[in-house]
Amino acid sequence: MIASSRAGGAFNFYDKLKGDNYSIYIETSAGTAVMQFADPNSATHSYSQALTAPEPLRADLPAGLGRSRLVIACVLDRSGLIKNIRVLEAGGPDMTTKVLAALPSWKFRPVLRSDQPVEVNAILGFNIDTR
């Protein structure tokens, strides 16, 4: 799914991601997580090819997480690793701590434009109602 930078999507964080926004769903042991991502360069440069979504290779979460809503901002780098993790909306304290500890071990096939990896800004949401 592609949207503009003014779309808030499931998170309602309007204008947090500059450029064309994309969304994917990630199956985890704690349920489905939502990732919105954007190449910030697409805000000022027009590309003829859309981004290819990242593919989760490892998205493990510890057992016993709470069910509160948690929203994280981060960077998904060109190697498919999550960096620069920041909490936008904290969940329960135990859940937030456990998820923050787990995210650096997540691994993705990186976002691609043509066949070139692209670093993107992302928002990850846990226990998000997308209805």
Rosetta blueprint (number, residue, H / E / L):
1 M L
2 I E
3 A E
4 S L
5 S L
6 R L
7 A L
8 G L
9 G L
10 A L
11 F L
12 N L
13 F L
14 Y L
15 D L
16 K L
17 L L
18 K L
19 G L
20 D L
21 N E
22 Y E
23 S E
24 I E
25 Y E
26 I E
27 E E
28 T E
29 S L
30 A L
31 G E
32 T E
33 A E
34 V E
35 M E
36 Q E
37 F E
38 A E
39 D L
40 P H
41 N H
42 S H
43 A H
44 T L
45 H L
46 S L
47 Y L
48 S L
49 Q L
50 A L
51 L E
52 T E
53 A L
54 P L
55 E E
56 P E
57 L E
58 R E
59 A L
60 D L
61 L L
62 P L
63 A L
64 G L
65 L L
66 G L
67 R L
68 S L
69 R L
70 L E
71 V E
72 I E
73 A E
74 C E
75 V E
76 L E
77 D L
78 R L
79 S L
80 G L
81 L E
82 I E
83 K E
84 N E
85 I E
86 R E
87 V E
88 L E
89 E E
90 A L
91 G L
92 G L
93 P H
94 D H
95 M H
96 T H
97 T H
98 K H
99 V H
100 L H
101 A H
102 A H
103 L H
104 P H
105 S H
106 W L
107 K E
108 F E
109 R E
110 P L
111 V L
112 L E
113 R E
114 S L
115 D L
116 Q E
117 P E
118 V L
119 E L
120 V E
121 N E
122 A E
123 I E
124 L E
125 G E
126 F E
127 N L
128 I L
129 D L
130 T L
131 R L
